[in-house]
Amino acid sequence: MRIGFLGSAEFCYNSISYFMNCIEEALNKEGIETLRILEDEVTEPLDAIIGINNTLPSEKNEDGLYYMDFFGCPVFNILLDPPYWHHSSLKSHMDNLFLIVLDQGHADYCKKYYGPLKDVERAYMLGPVKELKSYEEKEIDILFTGTFNYEYLDLKKTEKKIFSVCGSEDISRKLFEQLIIFRMEHPKMSALQSMMFILKKNNIRYTDDIFKWLMNVLGTYSDLYIQAYNRKKIITSLVDAGIAIHVAGSGWENLYPLCPDNLIITGSVDFSQTVDLIANSKMVLNIMAWEDGIHDRVLSTMKNGSICITNSNSYIDAHFQDGENILLFDLEKLDMLPAKINTLLNNQTKAKSIAYAGYLKVCSDFTWESFVKKYILAKVNSF
């Protein structure tokens, strides 16, 4: 069996290259031959093609034919963010496309609004892992890795970006501002659920095509706003409670003037280098944006023998237990989080127990080997 890997534009500190390398290595261990390809340079048949955040489904060759049809084999595209962010590459026929997404709501969205698709399935990604340090050796109490896109909190600037795409400034501003307010007041509601509520509230009729376009524009920008809003809210609530937070990623210098005493800024680091920080941290904070999926930060934290602190969702509730192998918080009850963290900072025996239980859970249930067997090879063999 020969499987080709398509290159993709990088994002999030070179995470795509890391994930691609891990998937390729796991396939090689199964005896699968792999090669890196460009869509216009394939001269021999392949058994499958894999891309991450790739635009292949909408691309055509010089004869006007879709590459998807030309290849005639299963094509896997792993989307690391919501599918409506990738609307422009999901508009074409995709009857040999296997989409892999990270949230069940994203899978349901694709099944309803895009097609034909061969299959859509929720999966997981795993972040970098390093040789384990003992819990006592870890020098950082609490770490957060990720960008702080502070510029999206400037509504006027964000709305200007939206207006450049939308035809009606008044309508787009009204819907976007209502969408932002609703999502801030209902943090457990997804962008999809929130958008439907706002459209119904305004008695706006829409077709599927209009809804997909609205999600691509307003849904995407509301995600970016809410991400920045939640990161600022949670980090400031902890530092204001006297808890020191190390942050690694770009943009955090813009938050520093609000909380200089307990915010320790590392700056931007490559994805593969975050393992050094995670492995050296007793706890790693995660802020989940999805209602039924998991972020690689959660699993990477656990596999490096650290405690993951995260808000819950249905997927996490189904796989982990608060206080046993993970530390959970409620976005609507952030005032309770500092006490939970301080309890573990002052009880190293309990903290070590949670960290070790999380490590065992991830080693057992979440591996690249099981990923390629379930989400890639099983599909190729049944194609």
N, C-alpha and C positions, 0 to 999 in steps of 0.2 A: 504493500500500500504506500502511495506517495501523496503527501499533503503539502500544499503550498501556502506560504504565509505572505499576505499582502502588507506592505508598509502603510503607515498612517501618520498623519501629522501629530506631533507630540503635544501633550498637555499635562498639567499637574505634575511638574517636576520630573518628566520622563517616565511616568508610570506605565505608559503603553508599551514601551520597550521592555520593561521589567516583566509585565504580564505575558507578553509574547514569548520571551525567553523561557519563562517557567512552563508555559503550555507546550512549547516545542521540546523542552527537555523531558517532560512527562511522556510525550508521545514517543520520543526516541527510546525511552526505557521500555516501552511496549513493543519495540521492534519496528516502529513506523519510520519510514524515510521522510524527512522534511526538507524543504528548500524555501528560500526567500525569493519572491517573484514580483514582477510588475505586470499589471493586467495585459499590457500590449506586447509582452515578450514571452508569453506562454506558447511553446511550440509542440509540447507533448501532453497527452491526456493526464489529468490528475484525478485522484479519487476524492479529493475535497480541497476547499480553499477556506482559509481562516483569516479574518480581519478584525480589528478592534476600532470602533468609531469610524468605520470605513465608508466611503461614498460609492462603492462599487455598484450597488443596486440601481443607481440612477445614471451610471456612466455608459457611453456608447463608443464603439470603435469608429474609425474613419468612414466606414460604409453605412453608418447610422444604425447598426445593430447593437443590442445590449450585450455587454460582455457576459452578463449572467447566462444568456442563452448560448453564447459561443462556447463557454466552458462545458456546459452540459453535465455538471457534477454538483453535489451539494455545496453550498456556500454558507459559511457561518460568519455572522457579524455580531460581535459582542459590543453592546452599548453600555458605556460606563456612566451615562447620565440619562435623564428621561428621554423617551423616544421623540417627544414633541420638540426637543432641541434639535433633532435630526430630521425634521420634516422634509426638507428639500431632497434628501437622499432616500426617502421612503415613499415617494410618490409613484414609482414605477412598478410594473409587474414583477413579482418576486416569488414565482411558484417553485423555485428550488432554493429558496433562502430559509435558513434556520437562524432566527434571531435569538440571542441570549441576552437577557436583561437582568437587572439586579433587584427588581421589586415586582411583586405579583400584580400590583396596580398598573405597572408599565406593560406587563405582558397582556393583561386584559385590554388595555388601551390599543395596543397594536393589533390584537385579534379583531377588535371592533372596527377600527378606523383604517387599517391598511391591509392590503392583500391583492391577489392571493399570496399567502405565505405557506411555506411547507410546515413550519412549526415555530412557536414562540415559547420559550421556557425561562423561568427565573432560575438564576444560579448564584454564585458567589465568586469573589476574587480574594486572593490571599496576598498580603503585603510581604515585605522583606523579613527575613528571619536570620538571626545571628546565634552563635553559640551562647547558651544560657548563662546568665550571671545569677548568683544566688540573690535572693531578695535583699539580704542585708548589704550586699555590695552595691546595689543601685543607688546612685547619688542624687537623682532628681526625684522629688516627691510627686509632682503632677506635671504632665506634659500635654500640650495640644499641638498637633501638626496640621497645618492647613492655612490657606490664604484668608486674609481679612480684606475683602473687596469693599472698603469703606466708601468708595465713590458711588456705589449703587444706593447708598442711604441718602444721597442728595436727589430728592424726588424730581427737582426741576431738570437736572442733567439726565436722569434716567428717562424722564418723559420726553425729552428732546430726541433721544434715540428711538423711542417708540413712534413719535410723530413722523420721523423720517421714513417709516415703513407704512404707518396707517394713513389713510386718506383724510379722515375726519379727526381733527385735533380735539374737539370738545367731547365727542363720544369716547375716544380712546382714553382721554384723561379721566373722565368720569368712571369708566369701567375699571381702569387700572387702580385708581385711588380706592375705590370700593373693594377691589380684590385684595389690595395690600392690607387695608383695615380689617377685613374679614379674616384673613390668614393670621394676622397678629393676634386677634381675639380668639381664634380657634386653631391653635397650633397643631392639633392632631388631625386636622382635615388636610387632604392632599390638594395639590393645585387643581387637579381635575374636578374633584368634588366642590372646591371653592368656586371655580369658574362656572360650573353648572348652577350653583346657588345664585351667583351674581346675575347671570343672564336671566334666570327665572324671576328674580326680584325686579328686574327692569323690564320684564315682559318682552324680551327680545327673542324673536324667532330666528332660527339659524339652521342651515343645512350641515351635513357632516363636514363638507369642505370648508365652510366658514368656521366651524368649531375647531377644526385642526389648525387653521390659520391663526385663530385667536389664541390657541394654546401655544403655538410656535412663538408668537410675539408677546402677548401679555402674560401667558403662563411662564415662559422662560424668564422674562424680566422680573416677574414676581418671585420666582425661585431665587434669583440672584439677590434681590432685596431681602427676602426672608432669611436667606443664609447669613448675610452680613448682620442683619438685625439680631438673630438668635445668637450668633457668635459673640457679638458685642454684649448682649444682655447677660449671657451665662458667664463669660469671662469676668465682666465687671462685678457681677454679683458675688463671685468667689473672692476676687482680690479685695473687694470692699469688706468682706467678712474676715480679712486677715490671712487668707490662704495664698501662698505664692504659686504663681502659674508660669511655667516656661512655655513660650510659644515659638514655634518654628514655622516660618512661612513669610511671604511678602505682605506688606501692608500694615503690620501691627504697630509700626512706629506712629501711625496716625491715632492709635488708641492710647498710647503711652501717656500723653499729657493728662488724661482723665484718671489714670490709676498708676502713677509712677512707682509707688512703694513696693508693690507685690507682682508687677508684670516684668518678667525677665525675657528679653527678646533675643533669640538666636539668629533670626534672619532666614532668608531663603536657602534651602538645601535640596540637593538632588534626591529623588525618590529612594534610590538605593541606599543613600546615606542616612535616611531617617531611621534605619534599623539601629544605628549606633545610639541615637537618642532614645528610641523606644526601649531598647534592651537595657538602657541605663536608668529607666524610670520605674518607680514603684507603681504609679498609676498613670493611665493615659486617658484623657478626656475625649469623648466622641459626641458629636451632635448629629443625630440621625435625621435625615430629611425625608425619609420614605416611611410609608405606613405598613409595608409588608415585605421587607427585604433587609439586607445587612451590608454594611460598608467594610471594605478590606481592612480599615483601621482597627475595627473591633477584633477581627480574627488575628491580625498581625500582632496586636498587643498581647493577646492571650498566649500565642505561640512563642512569644519572647519572654514568657513567665512574668508578665505584669498584669495588674488589674485593669480591666476596662471599665470606665465610668461612662454610661451612656443613657440617653432617654430611651424609653422602651417603645416597642411596636409589636404587632401580632407575631411577626417572625421571631423576634428575640424572645418574646414570652414563651413561644413554643419550643425553643431550643436551650434556653438558659434559665437559671434560677437566681433571683436577686439575693445577694448575701451569701451565696454558695459558690458560684463561679463567675459572678459579674456583679457590678454595683449599678443599680438603676435609679434614675430620677425622673420626676414629672416636670415637664416644661411649665406647667401651671402652678407648681409648688416648689419653686426654686429655693425658697427660704429654708427648706428642709435639707438641702444638699450639703451645705457646709458642715452640719453636725454629723452627717453620715461619713463624710470624708475624714473629719477630725477623729472620729471613733476609730477608724482603721489606721490613721497615722499614729495613734496612741496605743494601738493593740497590734503589734507586729505579728504575733502568733496567728491571730485571726486573718490578718491581711495575707500572710504567707499561704494559709489554707485556701483562701479564695483564688489567689494567683495560681496555685498548683492545680486546683480543680479545673480552672479555666484552660490551663495548658493541656491537661489530659483530654478535656472535651474536644478541643480543636484538633489535636493530634489524631483523635479517634474518628471524628465526623467530618472534618474539612481538610482535604488534601488535594494537591494538584493531580495526583494519580487517580483519585476517585472522580475528579472533575472531568478529565479527558475520557474516562471510560463511560461515564453516564451521559455527558452532554455533547461529546464529539463522536467517539467510536461507535456507540450504540446506534446513533443516528445514521452514520455512514453505512454501517452494515445492514441497516433496514431500508436504505434509500432505493 
